Amino acid sequence: MNYGLMISCRLEELLQAHIRRGNWTQKDEENVYEQAFKQVMEERPEAWAAGNIRVGGYILLSEPPHHSPPLNFDHPE
């Protein structure tokens, strides 16, 4: 997961480097994304990715509670 986040953060850095003017369109954003994505994949040829790899600002990782049965050393099963 950290590796994927690193790639996504690098993509965000490249996207933020572009100045968006008042007449910026969704097509402009898509073109810049494609260029940035291509650059990131060239920088990291070992990575496999496709589509939109942006993950946003927050990720919540949660694990379910783990319940272990009590150990009973007096009476092995």
MMTF fields as JSON, N, C-alpha, C and O atoms, coordinates in Angstrom:
{
  "mmtfVersion": "1.0.0",
  "mmtfProducer": "UNKNOWN",
  "numBonds": 307,
  "numAtoms": 308,
  "numGroups": 77,
  "numChains": 1,
  "numModels": 1,
  "chainsPerModel": [1],
  "groupsPerChain": [77],
  "chainIdList": ["A"],
  "bondAtomList": [4, 2, 8, 6, 12, 10, 16, 14, 20, 18, 24, 22, 28, 26, 32, 30, 36, 34, 40, 38, 44, 42, 48, 46, 52, 50, 56, 54, 60, 58, 64, 62, 68, 66, 72, 70, 76, 74, 80, 78, 84, 82, 88, 86, 92, 90, 96, 94, 100, 98, 104, 102, 108, 106, 112, 110, 116, 114, 120, 118, 124, 122, 128, 126, 132, 130, 136, 134, 140, 138, 144, 142, 148, 146, 152, 150, 156, 154, 160, 158, 164, 162, 168, 166, 172, 170, 176, 174, 180, 178, 184, 182, 188, 186, 192, 190, 196, 194, 200, 198, 204, 202, 208, 206, 212, 210, 216, 214, 220, 218, 224, 222, 228, 226, 232, 230, 236, 234, 240, 238, 244, 242, 248, 246, 252, 250, 256, 254, 260, 258, 264, 262, 268, 266, 272, 270, 276, 274, 280, 278, 284, 282, 288, 286, 292, 290, 296, 294, 300, 298, 304, 302],
  "bondOrderList": [1, 1, 1, 1, 1, 1, 1, 1, 1, 1, 1, 1, 1, 1, 1, 1, 1, 1, 1, 1, 1, 1, 1, 1, 1, 1, 1, 1, 1, 1, 1, 1, 1, 1, 1, 1, 1, 1, 1, 1, 1, 1, 1, 1, 1, 1, 1, 1, 1, 1, 1, 1, 1, 1, 1, 1, 1, 1, 1, 1, 1, 1, 1, 1, 1, 1, 1, 1, 1, 1, 1, 1, 1, 1, 1, 1],
  "groupList": [{"groupName": "MET", "atomNameList": ["N", "CA", "C", "O"], "elementList": ["N", "C", "C", "O"], "formalChargeList": [0, 0, 0, 0], "bondAtomList": [1, 0, 2, 1, 3, 2], "bondOrderList": [1, 1, 2], "singleLetterCode": "M", "chemCompType": "L-PEPTIDE LINKING"}, {"groupName": "ASN", "atomNameList": ["N", "CA", "C", "O"], "elementList": ["N", "C", "C", "O"], "formalChargeList": [0, 0, 0, 0], "bondAtomList": [1, 0, 2, 1, 3, 2], "bondOrderList": [1, 1, 2], "singleLetterCode": "N", "chemCompType": "L-PEPTIDE LINKING"}, {"groupName": "TYR", "atomNameList": ["N", "CA", "C", "O"], "elementList": ["N", "C", "C", "O"], "formalChargeList": [0, 0, 0, 0], "bondAtomList": [1, 0, 2, 1, 3, 2], "bondOrderList": [1, 1, 2], "singleLetterCode": "Y", "chemCompType": "L-PEPTIDE LINKING"}, {"groupName": "GLY", "atomNameList": ["N", "CA", "C", "O"], "elementList": ["N", "C", "C", "O"], "formalChargeList": [0, 0, 0, 0], "bondAtomList": [1, 0, 2, 1, 3, 2], "bondOrderList": [1, 1, 2], "singleLetterCode": "G", "chemCompType": "PEPTIDE LINKING"}, {"groupName": "LEU", "atomNameList": ["N", "CA", "C", "O"], "elementList": ["N", "C", "C", "O"], "formalChargeList": [0, 0, 0, 0], "bondAtomList": [1, 0, 2, 1, 3, 2], "bondOrderList": [1, 1, 2], "singleLetterCode": "L", "chemCompType": "L-PEPTIDE LINKING"}, {"groupName": "ILE", "atomNameList": ["N", "CA", "C", "O"], "elementList": ["N", "C", "C", "O"], "formalChargeList": [0, 0, 0, 0], "bondAtomList": [1, 0, 2, 1, 3, 2], "bondOrderList": [1, 1, 2], "singleLetterCode": "I", "chemCompType": "L-PEPTIDE LINKING"}, {"groupName": "SER", "atomNameList": ["N", "CA", "C", "O"], "elementList": ["N", "C", "C", "O"], "formalChargeList": [0, 0, 0, 0], "bondAtomList": [1, 0, 2, 1, 3, 2], "bondOrderList": [1, 1, 2], "singleLetterCode": "S", "chemCompType": "L-PEPTIDE LINKING"}, {"groupName": "CYS", "atomNameList": ["N", "CA", "C", "O"], "elementList": ["N", "C", "C", "O"], "formalChargeList": [0, 0, 0, 0], "bondAtomList": [1, 0, 2, 1, 3, 2], "bondOrderList": [1, 1, 2], "singleLetterCode": "C", "chemCompType": "L-PEPTIDE LINKING"}, {"groupName": "ARG", "atomNameList": ["N", "CA", "C", "O"], "elementList": ["N", "C", "C", "O"], "formalChargeList": [0, 0, 0, 0], "bondAtomList": [1, 0, 2, 1, 3, 2], "bondOrderList": [1, 1, 2], "singleLetterCode": "R", "chemCompType": "L-PEPTIDE LINKING"}, {"groupName": "GLU", "atomNameList": ["N", "CA", "C", "O"], "elementList": ["N", "C", "C", "O"], "formalChargeList": [0, 0, 0, 0], "bondAtomList": [1, 0, 2, 1, 3, 2], "bondOrderList": [1, 1, 2], "singleLetterCode": "E", "chemCompType": "L-PEPTIDE LINKING"}, {"groupName": "GLN", "atomNameList": ["N", "CA", "C", "O"], "elementList": ["N", "C", "C", "O"], "formalChargeList": [0, 0, 0, 0], "bondAtomList": [1, 0, 2, 1, 3, 2], "bondOrderList": [1, 1, 2], "singleLetterCode": "Q", "chemCompType": "L-PEPTIDE LINKING"}, {"groupName": "ALA", "atomNameList": ["N", "CA", "C", "O"], "elementList": ["N", "C", "C", "O"], "formalChargeList": [0, 0, 0, 0], "bondAtomList": [1, 0, 2, 1, 3, 2], "bondOrderList": [1, 1, 2], "singleLetterCode": "A", "chemCompType": "L-PEPTIDE LINKING"}, {"groupName": "HIS", "atomNameList": ["N", "CA", "C", "O"], "elementList": ["N", "C", "C", "O"], "formalChargeList": [0, 0, 0, 0], "bondAtomList": [1, 0, 2, 1, 3, 2], "bondOrderList": [1, 1, 2], "singleLetterCode": "H", "chemCompType": "L-PEPTIDE LINKING"}, {"groupName": "TRP", "atomNameList": ["N", "CA", "C", "O"], "elementList": ["N", "C", "C", "O"], "formalChargeList": [0, 0, 0, 0], "bondAtomList": [1, 0, 2, 1, 3, 2], "bondOrderList": [1, 1, 2], "singleLetterCode": "W", "chemCompType": "L-PEPTIDE LINKING"}, {"groupName": "THR", "atomNameList": ["N", "CA", "C", "O"], "elementList": ["N", "C", "C", "O"], "formalChargeList": [0, 0, 0, 0], "bondAtomList": [1, 0, 2, 1, 3, 2], "bondOrderList": [1, 1, 2], "singleLetterCode": "T", "chemCompType": "L-PEPTIDE LINKING"}, {"groupName": "LYS", "atomNameList": ["N", "CA", "C", "O"], "elementList": ["N", "C", "C", "O"], "formalChargeList": [0, 0, 0, 0], "bondAtomList": [1, 0, 2, 1, 3, 2], "bondOrderList": [1, 1, 2], "singleLetterCode": "K", "chemCompType": "L-PEPTIDE LINKING"}, {"groupName": "ASP", "atomNameList": ["N", "CA", "C", "O"], "elementList": ["N", "C", "C", "O"], "formalChargeList": [0, 0, 0, 0], "bondAtomList": [1, 0, 2, 1, 3, 2], "bondOrderList": [1, 1, 2], "singleLetterCode": "D", "chemCompType": "L-PEPTIDE LINKING"}, {"groupName": "VAL", "atomNameList": ["N", "CA", "C", "O"], "elementList": ["N", "C", "C", "O"], "formalChargeList": [0, 0, 0, 0], "bondAtomList": [1, 0, 2, 1, 3, 2], "bondOrderList": [1, 1, 2], "singleLetterCode": "V", "chemCompType": "L-PEPTIDE LINKING"}, {"groupName": "PHE", "atomNameList": ["N", "CA", "C", "O"], "elementList": ["N", "C", "C", "O"], "formalChargeList": [0, 0, 0, 0], "bondAtomList": [1, 0, 2, 1, 3, 2], "bondOrderList": [1, 1, 2], "singleLetterCode": "F", "chemCompType": "L-PEPTIDE LINKING"}, {"groupName": "PRO", "atomNameList": ["N", "CA", "C", "O"], "elementList": ["N", "C", "C", "O"], "formalChargeList": [0, 0, 0, 0], "bondAtomList": [1, 0, 2, 1, 3, 2], "bondOrderList": [1, 1, 2], "singleLetterCode": "P", "chemCompType": "L-PEPTIDE LINKING"}],
  "groupTypeList": [0, 1, 2, 3, 4, 0, 5, 6, 7, 8, 4, 9, 9, 4, 4, 10, 11, 12, 5, 8, 8, 3, 1, 13, 14, 10, 15, 16, 9, 9, 1, 17, 2, 9, 10, 11, 18, 15, 10, 17, 0, 9, 9, 8, 19, 9, 11, 13, 11, 11, 3, 1, 5, 8, 17, 3, 3, 2, 5, 4, 4, 6, 9, 19, 19, 12, 12, 6, 19, 19, 4, 1, 18, 16, 12, 19, 9],
  "groupIdList": [1, 2, 3, 4, 5, 6, 7, 8, 9, 10, 11, 12, 13, 14, 15, 16, 17, 18, 19, 20, 21, 22, 23, 24, 25, 26, 27, 28, 29, 30, 31, 32, 33, 34, 35, 36, 37, 38, 39, 40, 41, 42, 43, 44, 45, 46, 47, 48, 49, 50, 51, 52, 53, 54, 55, 56, 57, 58, 59, 60, 61, 62, 63, 64, 65, 66, 67, 68, 69, 70, 71, 72, 73, 74, 75, 76, 77],
  "secStructList": [7, 2, 2, 2, 2, 2, 2, 2, 2, 2, 2, 2, 2, 2, 2, 2, 6, 1, 7, 7, 7, 6, 6, 7, 7, 2, 2, 2, 2, 2, 2, 2, 2, 2, 2, 2, 2, 2, 2, 2, 2, 2, 2, 7, 6, 6, 7, 7, 7, 7, 1, 7, 7, 7, 7, 7, 1, 7, 7, 7, 7, 7, 7, 7, 7, 7, 7, 7, 7, 7, 7, 7, 1, 1, 1, 7, 7],
  "xCoordList": [0.826, 0.0, 0.875, 0.562, 1.952, 2.82, 3.39, 3.532, 3.715, 4.261, 3.223, 3.546, 1.985, 0.915, 0.678, 0.444, 0.737, 0.578, 1.708, 1.487, 2.929, 4.074, 3.869, 4.141, 3.395, 3.172, 2.059, 2.17, 0.992, -0.108, 0.347, -0.041, 1.16, 1.665, 2.56, 2.515, 3.364, 4.215, 3.349, 3.652, 2.293, 1.365, 0.759, 0.655, 0.363, -0.214, 0.792, 0.421, 2.06, 3.096, 3.171, 3.246, 3.151, 3.223, 1.974, 2.065, 0.824, -0.422, -0.451, -0.942, 0.071, 0.065, 1.016, 0.891, 1.96, 2.924, 2.289, 2.87, 1.12, 0.447, -0.431, -1.184, -0.322, -1.151, -2.476, -2.511, -3.542, -4.88, -5.475, -5.673, -5.746, -6.317, -7.846, -8.422, -8.477, -9.93, -10.68, -11.808, -10.078, -10.771, -10.357, -10.491, -9.859, -9.416, -10.632, -11.648, -10.523, -11.643, -11.319, -10.18, -12.328, -12.139, -11.194, -10.394, -11.29, -10.397, -8.941, -8.031, -8.729, -7.38, -6.855, -5.706, -7.712, -7.328, -6.982, -6.002, -7.779, -7.516, -6.185, -5.435, -5.887, -4.629, -3.424, -2.427, -3.533, -2.44, -2.279, -1.157, -3.395, -3.339, -2.62, -1.746, -2.984, -2.366, -0.857, -0.085, -0.44, 0.988, 1.699, 2.772, 1.101, 1.701, 1.748, 2.746, 0.678, 0.621, 1.727, 2.421, 1.88, 2.916, 4.306, 5.149, 4.543, 5.834, 6.103, 7.211, 5.095, 5.258, 5.563, 6.421, 4.879, 5.113, 6.495, 7.101, 6.988, 8.349, 9.39, 10.44, 9.088, 9.99, 10.025, 11.049, 8.934, 8.799, 8.352, 7.2, 9.248, 8.847, 8.415, 7.763, 8.771, 8.358, 6.892, 6.317, 6.295, 4.902, 3.942, 4.199, 2.853, 1.776, 0.574, 0.131, 0.054, -1.111, -1.883, -1.342, -3.14, -3.998, -5.129, -5.51, -5.655, -6.803, -6.427, -5.316, -7.379, -7.198, -6.6, -7.233, -5.387, -4.721, -4.69, -3.985, -5.442, -5.49, -6.261, -7.326, -5.716, -6.363, -6.943, -7.641, -6.695, -7.25, -6.366, -5.243, -6.88, -6.085, -6.084, -5.155, -7.099, -7.206, -7.494, -8.294, -6.827, -7.101, -7.239, -6.375, -8.308, -8.535, -8.339, -9.065, -7.37, -7.132, -7.688, -7.392, -8.481, -9.115, -9.015, -9.216, -8.712, -8.679, -9.799, -10.093, -10.412, -11.429, -10.758, -9.59, -11.479, -10.875, -10.562, -11.344, -9.435, -9.033, -9.282, -8.796, -10.032, -10.317, -9.628, -9.889, -8.765, -8.082, -8.688, -8.989, -8.862, -9.382, -8.356, -7.153, -8.817, -7.87, -7.015, -7.492, -5.774, -4.877, -5.11, -5.192, -5.215, -5.415, -4.273, -4.303, -3.283, -2.119, -2.368, -1.626, -3.401, -3.684, -4.376, -4.193, -5.16, -5.934, -5.72, -6.529, -4.639, -4.431, -5.535, -6.054, -5.877, -6.965, -6.466, -7.245],
  "yCoordList": [-1.188, 0.0, 1.259, 2.227, 1.252, 2.428, 2.737, 3.901, 1.695, 1.899, 2.581, 3.519, 2.109, 2.726, 4.173, 5.021, 4.458, 5.831, 6.719, 7.876, 6.174, 6.939, 7.323, 8.457, 6.387, 6.666, 7.694, 8.61, 7.543, 8.5, 9.898, 10.887, 9.989, 11.294, 11.93, 13.143, 11.123, 11.654, 12.197, 13.25, 11.501, 11.968, 13.308, 14.217, 13.435, 14.684, 15.832, 16.957, 15.55, 16.585, 17.107, 18.315, 16.196, 16.605, 17.376, 18.341, 16.963, 17.659, 19.072, 20.003, 19.229, 20.542, 21.519, 22.731, 21.006, 21.872, 22.633, 23.598, 22.212, 22.876, 24.016, 23.871, 25.138, 26.3, 26.164, 25.973, 26.263, 26.16, 27.56, 28.25, 27.95, 29.277, 29.207, 28.138, 30.337, 30.431, 29.609, 29.183, 29.381, 28.629, 27.15, 26.475, 26.651, 25.264, 24.346, 24.573, 23.319, 22.399, 21.015, 20.725, 20.183, 18.798, 18.076, 17.239, 18.401, 17.804, 18.208, 17.39, 19.465, 19.913, 19.092, 18.652, 18.897, 18.124, 16.683, 16.122, 16.097, 14.729, 14.635, 13.679, 15.626, 15.624, 15.74, 15.037, 16.637, 16.807, 15.537, 15.115, 14.928, 13.684, 12.601, 11.913, 12.45, 11.426, 11.646, 10.689, 12.896, 13.196, 12.875, 12.273, 13.277, 13.02, 11.522, 11.014, 10.823, 9.376, 8.686, 7.808, 9.09, 8.514, 8.764, 7.867, 9.972, 10.296, 9.449, 8.944, 9.293, 8.493, 7.044, 6.419, 6.508, 5.125, 4.951, 3.885, 5.989, 5.924, 5.99, 5.353, 6.766, 6.859, 5.552, 5.205, 4.85, 3.598, 2.469, 2.042, 1.98, 0.969, -0.354, -1.165, -0.583, -1.827, -1.788, -2.823, -0.607, -0.462, -0.792, -0.477, -1.419, -1.686, -0.886, -1.026, -0.057, 0.75, 1.108, 1.107, 1.411, 1.853, 2.675, 2.498, 3.573, 4.357, 5.451, 5.982, 5.765, 6.833, 6.241, 5.423, 6.654, 6.117, 7.128, 6.927, 8.204, 9.208, 8.641, 8.049, 8.826, 8.246, 9.277, 8.901, 10.531, 11.547, 11.836, 11.342, 12.634, 13.109, 12.224, 12.288, 11.403, 10.615, 9.161, 8.853, 8.287, 6.857, 6.347, 6.584, 5.661, 5.093, 3.586, 2.899, 3.093, 1.657, 1.159, 1.702, 0.14, -0.379, -1.896, -2.53, -2.464, -3.909, -4.32, -3.628, -5.442, -5.921, -6.369, -6.758, -6.316, -6.77, -8.263, -9.047, -8.631, -10.03, -10.595, -10.074, -11.647, -12.296, -13.648, -14.489, -13.849, -15.131, -15.861, -15.265, -17.154, -17.892, -17.871, -17.837, -17.892, -17.88, -19.146, -20.226, -18.997, -20.142, -20.894, -20.305, -22.2, -23.028, -24.037, -25.046, -23.764, -24.639, -25.865, -26.844, -25.813, -26.933, -28.088, -29.247, -27.787, -28.805, -28.719, -28.1, -29.33, -29.279, -30.031, -31.027, -29.566, -30.196, -31.347, -31.99],
  "zCoordList": [0.0, 0.0, 0.0, -0.693, 0.76, 0.791, -0.584, -0.96, -1.328, -2.662, -3.557, -4.287, -3.498, -4.277, -3.888, -4.748, -2.594, -2.122, -2.61, -2.967, -2.626, -3.105, -4.576, -4.969, -5.372, -6.792, -6.956, -7.771, -6.187, -6.261, -5.836, -6.459, -4.79, -4.336, -5.394, -5.6, -6.058, -7.128, -8.259, -8.821, -8.59, -9.611, -9.205, -10.028, -7.955, -7.46, -7.551, -7.886, -7.254, -7.374, -8.803, -9.028, -9.76, -11.166, -11.58, -12.339, -11.093, -11.444, -10.854, -11.492, -9.641, -9.002, -9.67, -9.491, -10.432, -11.111, -12.284, -12.779, -12.721, -13.849, -13.358, -12.395, -14.028, -13.704, -14.442, -15.657, -13.697, -14.283, -14.397, -13.397, -15.589, -15.846, -15.786, -15.585, -15.958, -15.864, -16.896, -16.645, -18.044, -19.085, -19.091, -20.111, -17.966, -17.837, -17.943, -17.286, -18.766, -18.979, -18.428, -18.062, -18.379, -17.956, -18.922, -18.505, -20.193, -21.193, -20.926, -21.061, -20.549, -20.18, -18.995, -18.991, -18.002, -16.814, -17.202, -16.711, -18.073, -18.521, -19.259, -19.064, -20.107, -20.849, -19.916, -20.08, -18.937, -17.974, -17.15, -16.871, -16.76, -15.994, -16.796, -16.269, -18.058, -18.905, -19.025, -18.977, -19.181, -19.27, -17.952, -17.952, -16.841, -15.531, -15.246, -14.734, -15.576, -15.371, -16.169, -15.656, -17.415, -18.262, -17.666, -17.662, -17.166, -16.568, -15.33, -15.15, -14.479, -13.269, -13.636, -13.013, -14.63, -15.032, -15.664, -15.552, -16.323, -16.869, -15.749, -15.83, -14.702, -13.559, -12.768, -12.179, -12.757, -11.997, -12.929, -12.864, -13.797, -14.778, -14.148, -14.805, -12.88, -12.227, -11.79, -11.454, -11.793, -11.357, -12.493, -13.655, -12.142, -13.093, -12.625, -11.485, -13.496, -13.127, -14.382, -15.488, -14.193, -15.286, -14.697, -13.54, -15.508, -15.071, -14.086, -14.102, -13.237, -12.262, -10.99, -10.322, -10.661, -9.469, -8.329, -7.34, -8.461, -7.397, -6.217, -6.389, -5.011, -3.834, -2.889, -1.948, -3.089, -2.215, -1.023, -0.93, -0.118, 0.997, 2.225, 3.03, 2.386, 3.605, 3.265, 2.381, 3.983, 3.886, 5.308, 6.153, 5.558, 6.885, 6.786, 6.068, 7.501, 7.567, 8.879, 9.944, 8.794, 9.988, 9.981, 8.945, 11.106, 11.246, 12.191, 13.165, 11.892, 12.836, 14.126, 14.123, 15.199, 16.455, 16.377, 15.839, 16.911, 16.923, 18.316, 19.319, 18.344, 19.626, 19.627, 18.767, 20.578, 20.726, 21.905, 22.939, 21.737, 22.898, 24.024, 23.768, 25.247, 26.364, 26.34, 25.991, 26.709, 26.782, 28.078, 29.156, 27.949, 29.136, 29.176, 28.472, 29.99, 30.06, 30.939, 30.864, 31.764, 32.67, 31.955, 32.329, 30.942, 30.256, 28.75, 28.058, 28.212, 26.768, 26.048, 26.553, 24.91, 24.142, 23.332, 22.627]
}
